[in-house]
Amino acid sequence: MSDRSRLRLVVLRALVVSLLLTLLGRLWYLQVLAGPQYAQAAADNQKRDIIATAPRGEIVDDRGLAFARNKTALVVSVDRIAIQRQGDCTAITDPCTTLHRLSKVLHASFHDIFNRIQLCGVGALPKGCWNGSPYEPVPVSQLKADQASTRLALQILERKEDFPGVTAELAAVRHYPKPKGAFASQTIGNLAPITSEELAKLPKVQRQARLRDLVGRQGLEQEYDDFLRGRAGVTQVAVDHIGGVTGTLSQTAPVPGDNLVTSLDARVQASLESSLAGAVKHARQLGVHAYGGPADFAAGVVLNAQTGHVVAMGSYPSYDPSLWDGGRIDTKAYARLQKAAGSPLVDKAYSSAYSPGSSFKPISTSGLLHDGTASINGYYPCGPSYSVGATSFRNFEGEAAGSINLHKTLVISCDTVYYYLAYHDWLRDEALVHQHKKPVEGVQHMARNYGIGRPTDVDLPNATTGHIADRRNTLLQWKATHKDYCMGAQRRPVGDPIKAFDKEYCTDGWRFNPGLQLIEDIGQGSVLVSPLQLAVAYAAVANGGTVFEPRVGQAILSPDGHVVHQLKAPVRGHIPLPKSELDYIRNALYDVNTQGTGATAFAGWPQHKFRIGGKTGTAELGINRSYTSAWFASFGGKAGEKPQFVTIIMVDKGGVGGVVAAPAARQVWDTIFGVDG
């Protein structure tokens, strides 16, 4: 054997020895050092956590009547593991004998049932997959609490050989019972399954427990979701090699969610909803040529002027909240709601803003008094029209009343007095601007003190801020939007009425001209408020100047009835007017319902028992001003006492406020004080 061969053998022996030593070392590591870790992993591989969703807390009115609660329902569930063991249902094209039988009994789509038992996050699956544990039965259908549903459940239970892996049992599901016939749909909100995006934002330790969550969508269900949701329970089970449950290792019971007591009164809520529907019907019956209109929708608010709590709030058209029973809505029903006229899914009472017309005048009066433009001792011209340069601004229906004070101005709603005062207000501010001084802009500042153009901070999501125009935000808005208007001025056909508007705005829209101030002081043009914002403002007039951040929630109660949180409406600020001037405005508004634009609607009202003050509003809409929106803002209480409540009614394209909105408001006041029994 040559030296070269010996060397090769030595190298080969060394290589073999090193490989053996490596294998022995790895074996020692796995058996000794890492043995406990892998033993635990093997044990864990036989354990699975099943999440038990906590019962959600109730949402009740101020007398304990439930707007949202849990009810017992028959729930049909499918055990995925049992279906897999049958070996004929791994794909939608397989026979899936049991699921086909079940779909016929439930009168449901086989595809829907099949999709419901597929695990979310595994491949590309349609909407409706199962987001919970694969080791627990998957709910596929909720049966109604009637005899037919009970027979179906018994049919499934008694024919177990035909329905292996299928159960029908009682479970708690979300229910919206409509107390006193009150929907309050947009205010209460609804539930929907948690999304993958929402899960991704949670800490990793919470994701497994939240997979099956139904979370609040819209309204109070969303705003108070953290309190209402409760804490899920966890059951740890042992499973075999194919995932079948062989035993329970440990169990933690779910903790029910807290209950939300609201300030809503179901009786008043039902009356408000009825009055809104009636106002829309009334406006349509009258028609455009008889002080009515097409009335696309309506909205209203009843607010406690002394506490800032919402007593009732809603919009019409609405929808039956029981569509969301069980936390899910049928896709076809949801699609119908999305396309329905009047956008019933959108709450018009707090999430949208509109021109309030003359119902804004108590606010502009406050601003004119505060900045010294007007006086409670002054008299001002109420002519049929008022001209600024070549532009003439007419009084409503061309009426004239001579020289009158602010009290009568509010009672008869004389526009030309406000035009006169607004122009003098604008001239003073324009002189200050030319002197490089800050304009006073008294009406705008007062409007913001009342809460217009500011977030309401109500305990509901997506509340609007509204708008009040001034020199600064007019310029900023023009800079952001004027290019689109300039493009419209070039592209729109000759004769299009919007073309002229686009052209004017393109070149001159940055100026806060006197016309803007004139129409702003009568609550039109760029003034936009939600009914809730106007309710907060009128509450300040009624209660002596306190401006609240309104609240719908009144208290959080634990499941055993203990108070967890008192939910008071915070005080945002106070109106900077002396008591004498606020009293002056309030007294004028009382006379509106006895001598002015609200007198017809409140004829025969027992003012000696329950004193109601208010203001009508008729806001022109659109460039051609074909339609007007009807408003009535009011406050009242027992005679001789502080006004207790505020009621706001708005009917979009509804016509004249005193004809359409005021009678609807009276209906609500009838309910509040029981005037009609």
C-alpha positions in Angstrom: 0.0 0.0 0.0 1.5 3.3 -1.0 1.8 6.3 1.3 -0.8 8.1 -0.7 -3.3 5.3 0.0 -2.6 5.3 3.7 -3.2 9.1 3.8 -6.5 8.6 2.2 -7.5 6.0 4.7 -6.5 8.2 7.6 -8.6 11.1 6.2 -11.5 8.8 5.7 -11.3 7.4 9.2 -11.1 10.9 10.6 -14.2 12.0 8.6 -16.2 8.9 9.7 -15.2 9.5 13.4 -16.2 13.2 13.2 -19.6 12.3 11.7 -20.2 9.8 14.4 -19.2 12.3 17.1 -21.5 14.9 15.6 -24.4 12.5 15.5 -23.8 11.4 19.1 -23.5 15.0 20.2 -26.8 16.0 18.4 -28.5 12.9 20.0 -27.2 13.9 23.4 -28.5 17.5 22.9 -31.9 16.3 21.8 -32.2 13.6 24.6 -30.6 15.5 27.5 -30.4 19.3 27.0 -33.5 19.9 24.8 -35.5 16.9 26.0 -37.8 18.8 28.4 -38.5 21.4 25.7 -39.6 18.9 23.1 -41.5 16.9 25.6 -43.5 20.0 26.4 -44.0 20.8 22.7 -45.3 17.2 22.2 -47.7 17.6 25.1 -48.8 21.0 23.8 -49.5 19.5 20.4 -52.2 17.5 22.1 -53.8 20.6 23.7 -56.1 23.2 22.1 -57.8 26.3 23.5 -61.5 26.8 22.8 -62.8 30.4 23.3 -66.2 30.9 24.9 -67.5 34.3 23.9 -68.7 36.4 26.9 -72.4 37.5 27.0 -72.6 41.1 25.8 -73.9 43.8 28.1 -77.4 45.2 27.6 -78.2 48.7 26.4 -81.3 50.1 28.1 -83.3 53.3 28.3 -83.6 55.4 31.4 -86.3 53.2 32.8 -84.5 49.9 32.1 -86.3 49.0 28.9 -83.9 47.2 26.6 -82.8 48.5 23.2 -80.2 45.8 22.9 -80.0 42.6 24.9 -79.2 38.9 24.6 -82.0 36.4 23.9 -81.9 32.6 23.9 -82.2 31.1 20.4 -81.9 27.7 18.8 -78.5 27.6 17.1 -77.7 24.8 14.6 -73.9 24.0 14.7 -71.7 21.7 12.6 -68.7 19.8 14.1 -65.9 20.2 11.4 -63.9 17.3 12.7 -66.9 15.0 12.6 -67.6 16.0 9.0 -64.0 15.4 8.0 -64.1 11.9 9.6 -67.0 11.1 7.2 -64.4 11.5 4.4 -66.8 12.9 1.8 -66.6 16.6 2.3 -63.1 18.1 1.9 -64.1 20.2 -1.1 -67.3 21.9 -2.2 -67.5 19.5 -5.2 -67.5 16.5 -2.9 -70.8 14.7 -2.1 -71.0 16.2 1.4 -74.1 14.1 2.2 -74.7 15.5 5.7 -74.4 19.1 4.7 -76.7 18.6 1.7 -79.3 17.0 4.0 -78.9 19.9 6.5 -79.3 22.6 3.8 -82.7 21.0 2.7 -84.0 20.9 6.3 -82.9 24.5 7.0 -84.0 25.7 3.6 -80.6 27.3 3.3 -77.9 27.3 0.5 -75.5 24.4 0.6 -72.7 26.7 -0.5 -73.4 29.1 2.4 -73.3 26.3 4.9 -70.1 24.8 3.4 -68.4 28.2 3.4 -69.4 28.9 7.0 -67.5 25.9 8.3 -64.3 26.7 6.4 -61.6 28.2 8.5 -60.8 31.9 7.9 -57.2 32.7 6.9 -56.7 29.3 5.1 -56.5 30.0 1.4 -58.9 32.2 -0.6 -62.3 31.8 1.1 -65.5 33.6 0.5 -67.0 35.9 3.1 -68.7 34.1 6.0 -65.9 31.7 6.9 -65.4 30.5 10.5 -63.0 32.7 12.6 -63.1 30.6 15.7 -61.5 27.5 17.0 -61.5 24.5 14.6 -62.1 22.2 17.6 -65.6 23.5 18.5 -68.9 23.3 16.6 -69.4 26.0 14.0 -72.8 27.9 14.1 -74.4 27.8 10.7 -78.0 28.9 11.3 -80.0 30.7 14.0 -83.6 29.4 14.3 -86.5 31.6 15.2 -88.2 31.0 18.5 -91.4 29.5 17.1 -93.0 26.1 16.7 -91.7 25.5 13.2 -88.1 26.1 14.3 -88.5 23.9 17.3 -89.7 21.1 15.0 -86.7 21.6 12.8 -84.4 21.3 15.8 -86.1 18.2 17.0 -85.9 16.7 13.5 -82.1 17.2 13.6 -81.7 15.8 17.1 -83.9 12.8 16.6 -82.3 11.7 13.4 -78.7 11.8 14.5 -77.8 9.0 12.1 -78.7 11.3 9.2 -77.0 14.3 10.7 -73.7 13.1 12.3 -71.8 16.0 13.7 -74.8 18.4 13.7 -76.3 19.8 16.8 -79.2 22.2 17.7 -79.0 23.8 21.1 -79.9 27.0 22.9 -77.4 29.8 22.9 -77.4 33.6 23.7 -77.5 35.9 20.7 -77.8 39.7 20.3 -81.4 40.9 20.1 -82.8 44.4 19.4 -86.4 44.3 20.9 -87.7 47.8 19.9 -89.1 48.9 23.3 -92.5 50.8 23.0 -92.0 50.4 19.3 -88.9 52.7 19.3 -86.2 51.7 16.8 -83.3 54.1 17.7 -81.5 52.1 15.1 -78.7 54.6 14.1 -78.2 55.6 17.7 -77.9 52.1 19.2 -75.8 50.7 16.3 -75.1 47.1 15.5 -72.5 44.3 15.6 -70.3 42.7 13.0 -67.5 40.1 13.1 -64.1 41.4 13.9 -61.9 41.9 10.8 -58.4 40.6 10.2 -57.1 44.2 10.2 -58.6 44.8 13.6 -57.1 41.6 14.9 -53.6 42.5 13.5 -53.7 45.7 15.6 -54.3 43.8 18.9 -51.4 42.5 21.1 -50.5 38.9 20.1 -51.7 37.5 23.5 -55.2 38.8 22.8 -55.7 37.7 19.2 -56.7 34.1 19.8 -59.3 35.1 22.4 -60.8 37.8 20.1 -61.1 35.7 16.9 -64.8 35.1 17.3 -65.6 38.6 18.6 -68.6 40.5 17.4 -67.6 44.2 17.7 -69.7 47.3 17.7 -70.3 49.0 14.4 -71.9 52.4 14.6 -73.7 54.0 17.5 -73.5 53.1 21.1 -72.5 49.5 20.3 -69.3 50.9 18.8 -68.7 53.7 21.3 -69.1 51.6 24.4 -67.7 48.3 22.9 -65.0 48.0 25.5 -67.5 47.9 28.3 -70.2 45.9 26.6 -68.0 43.2 25.3 -66.9 41.4 28.5 -64.1 39.0 28.8 -64.0 35.6 26.9 -63.6 32.3 28.7 -61.1 29.6 27.7 -61.5 25.9 27.8 -58.4 23.8 27.2 -59.1 20.4 25.6 -57.0 17.4 24.7 -57.2 16.3 21.1 -56.2 13.2 19.1 -54.0 13.0 16.0 -56.8 14.2 13.7 -58.1 16.9 16.0 -60.9 15.1 17.7 -61.6 16.3 21.3 -60.8 13.6 23.8 -61.2 15.5 27.1 -61.3 18.8 29.0 -58.0 19.8 30.8 -59.0 23.2 32.2 -61.8 25.7 32.0 -62.2 29.5 32.7 -65.7 30.9 32.6 -66.4 34.0 30.5 -67.1 37.3 32.3 -70.3 39.0 31.0 -70.0 42.6 29.7 -71.2 45.6 31.6 -74.6 47.1 30.9 -75.1 50.6 29.5 -78.0 52.7 30.9 -78.8 55.5 28.4 -80.7 58.7 28.9 -83.1 57.8 26.1 -86.7 57.5 26.9 -88.3 54.8 24.8 -91.7 56.4 24.9 -90.4 59.8 23.7 -88.1 58.0 21.2 -91.1 56.3 19.6 -93.0 59.5 19.5 -90.1 61.3 17.8 -89.8 58.6 15.2 -93.5 58.7 14.5 -93.5 62.5 14.2 -90.6 62.4 11.7 -92.5 59.9 9.5 -95.6 62.0 9.8 -93.8 65.2 8.9 -92.3 63.7 5.7 -95.8 62.4 4.7 -97.4 65.8 5.5 -94.8 67.6 3.4 -95.3 65.3 0.4 -99.0 65.7 0.6 -98.8 69.5 0.6 -96.4 69.6 -2.3 -94.0 72.3 -3.3 -96.7 74.9 -4.2 -98.5 74.6 -0.9 -95.6 75.1 1.6 -94.4 71.4 1.4 -91.9 69.5 -0.7 -90.6 66.1 -1.8 -89.1 65.6 1.7 -86.2 63.2 1.2 -85.6 62.6 4.9 -86.1 64.0 8.4 -84.2 64.1 11.7 -84.9 65.1 15.2 -83.5 65.4 18.7 -84.9 65.8 22.2 -82.3 67.0 24.7 -82.5 67.6 28.4 -81.5 71.3 28.6 -80.5 71.1 32.3 -78.2 68.0 32.1 -77.1 67.8 28.4 -78.4 64.3 28.1 -80.2 63.1 24.9 -83.7 62.0 25.6 -84.5 60.9 22.0 -82.7 61.1 18.7 -83.3 59.6 15.3 -83.9 60.1 11.6 -86.4 59.0 9.0 -86.3 56.8 7.0 -84.8 54.3 9.5 -84.6 50.4 9.5 -85.7 47.6 11.7 -82.8 47.0 14.1 -83.8 43.3 14.4 -82.2 42.8 11.0 -79.0 42.6 13.0 -80.2 40.1 15.5 -77.5 37.6 16.2 -74.8 40.1 15.2 -75.1 39.5 11.5 -77.3 40.8 8.7 -78.5 39.1 5.6 -76.4 40.4 2.7 -79.5 40.9 0.5 -81.2 43.0 3.2 -78.1 45.0 3.7 -77.8 45.7 0.0 -81.4 46.9 0.0 -80.7 49.3 2.8 -77.6 50.7 1.0 -79.7 51.5 -2.1 -82.9 52.6 -0.3 -84.1 56.2 -0.8 -83.2 58.6 2.0 -80.1 56.6 3.1 -81.6 54.9 6.2 -78.2 53.6 7.3 -77.0 57.2 7.8 -78.0 59.1 10.9 -79.0 62.6 10.0 -79.5 63.8 13.5 -75.8 64.0 14.5 -73.6 62.8 11.6 -74.8 65.2 8.9 -75.1 69.0 8.8 -77.6 71.3 7.0 -78.5 75.0 6.7 -80.9 75.8 9.6 -82.5 78.9 8.2 -84.1 81.2 10.6 -83.8 78.8 13.5 -80.2 80.1 13.6 -81.4 83.7 14.4 -81.2 83.4 18.2 -77.5 82.6 17.7 -76.8 85.5 15.3 -78.8 87.8 17.6 -76.5 86.8 20.4 -73.5 87.6 18.3 -74.8 91.0 17.2 -75.6 91.9 20.8 -72.3 90.8 22.1 -70.2 92.7 19.5 -72.3 95.9 19.9 -73.8 95.9 16.4 -77.3 95.6 17.9 -79.0 96.5 21.2 -82.1 95.3 23.0 -83.2 98.9 23.1 -82.7 99.6 19.4 -85.2 99.7 16.5 -84.3 98.5 13.0 -85.9 98.7 9.5 -88.0 95.7 8.5 -88.7 96.4 4.8 -89.7 94.1 2.0 -86.0 94.0 0.8 -82.5 95.2 1.5 -80.0 96.2 -1.1 -76.2 96.1 -1.0 -74.8 97.6 -4.2 -76.7 96.1 -7.1 -77.8 93.1 -5.2 -81.2 93.0 -3.5 -81.9 90.6 -0.6 -85.6 90.1 -0.1 -87.6 89.5 3.0 -89.4 86.1 3.2 -92.5 86.5 1.0 -91.7 90.3 0.7 -93.4 91.2 4.0 -92.6 94.5 5.8 -93.2 95.7 9.3 -91.6 99.1 9.6 -89.2 100.0 12.3 -89.1 97.2 15.0 -87.0 96.0 17.9 -85.2 92.7 18.2 -88.0 91.1 20.1 -90.5 91.5 17.3 -87.8 90.7 14.8 -87.4 87.3 16.3 -91.2 86.8 16.7 -92.0 87.5 13.0 -88.6 86.4 11.7 -87.9 89.5 9.7 -84.9 88.8 7.4 -84.2 92.4 6.4 -83.4 93.5 9.9 -80.7 90.9 9.9 -79.5 92.0 6.5 -79.3 95.6 7.8 -77.3 94.6 10.9 -75.1 92.1 9.1 -74.0 94.7 6.5 -73.1 97.1 9.2 -71.3 94.3 11.0 -69.4 93.5 7.8 -68.5 97.1 7.1 -66.9 97.5 10.6 -64.9 94.3 10.2 -63.8 95.2 6.7 -62.5 98.6 8.0 -60.5 96.8 10.7 -59.0 94.5 8.0 -57.9 97.5 5.9 -56.3 98.9 9.1 -54.4 95.5 9.4 -56.4 94.7 12.5 -58.2 91.5 13.4 -61.9 91.6 12.5 -64.4 91.1 15.3 -66.6 88.6 13.5 -69.1 88.6 16.4 -71.7 86.2 14.9 -69.0 83.6 13.9 -67.4 83.7 17.3 -70.7 83.4 19.1 -71.8 80.5 16.9 -68.7 78.6 17.9 -69.4 79.4 21.6 -72.8 77.7 21.0 -71.0 74.7 19.4 -71.5 75.4 15.7 -68.5 74.6 13.6 -66.9 72.6 16.4 -67.0 68.9 17.3 -69.9 68.1 19.5 -67.9 65.5 21.4 -71.0 63.4 21.8 -70.5 59.8 22.9 -71.3 58.5 19.4 -68.9 57.9 16.4 -68.7 60.0 13.3 -70.5 63.1 14.6 -70.2 66.2 12.3 -68.6 69.5 13.2 -70.9 71.6 11.0 -69.6 74.8 9.6 -69.6 78.6 10.1 -67.7 80.7 7.5 -65.4 83.5 8.3 -62.6 85.4 6.4 -59.9 82.9 7.2 -61.6 79.6 6.5 -63.2 81.0 3.4 -59.8 81.8 2.0 -58.4 78.4 3.0 -61.4 76.6 1.4 -60.9 78.5 -1.8 -57.2 77.7 -2.0 -58.1 74.0 -1.6 -61.0 73.8 -4.1 -60.9 76.7 -6.6 -59.1 74.7 -9.3 -62.0 72.3 -9.6 -64.4 75.3 -9.9 -62.2 76.9 -12.5 -62.2 73.7 -14.5 -66.0 73.5 -14.2 -66.3 77.1 -15.5 -64.4 76.0 -18.6 -66.0 72.6 -19.2 -69.7 73.1 -18.4 -72.0 73.9 -21.3 -73.3 77.4 -22.0 -76.6 77.9 -20.1 -75.8 75.6 -17.3 -76.7 77.6 -14.1 -73.7 76.0 -12.3 -71.3 77.3 -14.9 -71.9 80.9 -13.8 -71.4 80.0 -10.1 -68.2 78.1 -10.9 -66.8 81.1 -12.8 -67.6 83.5 -10.0 -66.2 81.2 -7.4 -63.0 80.6 -9.5 -62.1 84.2 -9.5 -63.7 85.7 -6.5 -64.4 82.9 -4.1 -61.6 83.8 -1.7 -63.4 87.0 -0.6 -65.7 87.0 2.4 -68.0 89.5 0.8 -71.0 91.3 2.4 -73.5 88.9 0.8 -71.9 86.0 2.6 -72.4 87.8 5.9 -76.0 88.7 5.1 -77.1 85.2 4.3 -75.0 83.7 7.2 -76.9 85.8 9.8 -80.2 84.3 8.6 -78.7 80.7 8.9 -78.2 80.0 5.2 -75.4 79.7 2.7 -72.3 78.4 4.5 -74.0 77.8 7.9 -74.3 74.1 8.4 -75.5 72.5 11.6 -76.7 69.1 12.7 -80.0 68.9 14.6 -77.9 67.8 17.7 -75.7 70.9 17.5 -78.7 73.1 17.2 -80.3 71.3 20.2 -77.1 72.0 22.3 -77.3 75.7 21.3 -81.0 76.0 22.2 -80.3 74.3 25.5 -77.8 77.1 26.3 -80.5 79.7 25.5 -83.0 77.8 27.7 -80.8 77.0 30.7 -79.1 80.4 31.0 -75.9 80.0 28.9 -74.4 76.6 29.8 -73.1 74.7 26.7 -72.8 70.9 27.1 -71.0 68.2 25.4 -74.1 66.0 25.0 -74.3 62.4 26.2 -76.5 59.5 25.4 -74.9 57.2 27.9 -75.9 57.8 31.5 -74.2 55.1 33.5 -72.2 51.9 33.2 -73.5 49.1 35.4 -71.7 45.8 36.3 -73.6 42.6 35.5 -74.6 42.4 39.2 -76.1 45.9 39.1 -73.3 48.0 40.7 -72.5 51.4 39.2 -69.1 51.3 37.4 -69.2 54.8 35.9 -71.6 57.8 36.0 -71.6 59.4 32.6 -72.4 63.1 33.1 -72.4 65.5 30.1 -69.3 67.7 30.5 -69.8 71.5 30.4 -67.9 72.9 27.4 -68.4 76.5 28.3 -70.8 79.4 28.8 -72.3 81.9 26.4 -70.7 85.3 27.0 -73.9 87.3 27.3 -75.4 89.0 30.4 -78.5 87.3 31.9 -80.7 90.2 30.8 -79.9 89.7 27.1 -80.3 85.9 27.2 -83.7 86.4 29.0 -84.6 88.9 26.3 -84.0 86.3 23.5 -85.7 83.5 25.4 -88.8 85.6 26.0 -89.0 86.6 22.4 -88.9 82.9 21.5 -91.8 82.2 23.9 -93.9 84.7 21.9 -93.1 83.0 18.6 -95.5 80.3 19.6 -98.3 82.6 20.7 -97.9 85.6 18.3 -95.4 84.6 15.6 -94.5 81.9 13.0 -95.2 79.0 15.5 -98.6 80.2 16.6 -100.6 78.1 14.2 -99.0 74.8 15.2 -99.3 75.6 18.9 -102.9 76.9 18.8 -104.7 75.7 21.9 -101.5 74.6 23.7 -101.8 75.1 27.5 -99.0 77.7 27.9 -100.2 78.3 31.4 -99.2 74.8 32.3 -96.3 74.0 30.0 -94.5 77.0 28.5 -93.0 76.3 25.0 -90.8 78.7 23.1 -89.3 78.1 19.7 -88.2 79.3 16.3 -89.2 78.2 12.8 -86.6 77.9 10.0 -87.1 77.7 6.2 -83.7 77.2 4.5 -83.4 77.5 0.7 -81.5 74.7 -0.9 -79.4 74.6 -4.1 -78.4 77.3 -6.5 -81.8 77.6 -8.1 -83.5 77.5 -4.7 -86.2 75.2 -5.9 -86.7 73.6 -2.5 -86.5 74.6 1.2 -85.9 72.6 4.3 -88.3 72.9 7.2 -87.0 73.4 10.8 -88.5 74.0 14.2 -86.3 74.4 17.2 -88.0 74.7 20.6 -87.6 74.5 24.3 -90.0 74.2 27.2 -90.9 73.1 30.7 -93.5 73.5 33.4 -94.7 77.1 33.6 -92.8 79.1 36.3 -89.8 76.6 36.2 -86.6 76.5 34.2 -87.1 75.1 30.7 -86.4 71.3 30.9 -86.2 70.0 27.4 -85.3 71.0 23.8 -86.9 69.5 20.7 -85.5 70.0 17.2 -87.2 68.8 14.0 -85.7 69.1 10.5 -87.3 67.9 7.3 -85.0 68.1 4.3 -86.8 69.6 1.2 -89.9 69.6 3.5 -91.1 73.2 2.7 -91.9 75.8 5.4 -90.8 75.3 9.0 -94.0 76.6 10.6 -96.2 74.4 8.4 -94.3 71.1 8.3 -91.8 71.0 11.2 -93.6 72.8 14.0 -96.7 70.4 14.0 -94.3 67.5 14.3 -92.5 69.1 17.2 -95.8 69.7 18.9 -96.6 66.0 18.7 -93.3 65.3 20.6 -94.2 67.9 23.2 -97.6 66.3 23.6 -95.8 63.0 24.5 -93.3 64.6 26.8 -95.9 66.3 28.9 -98.9 64.1 28.3 -101.0 66.9 27.0 -103.1 64.6 24.8 -103.6 62.1 27.6 
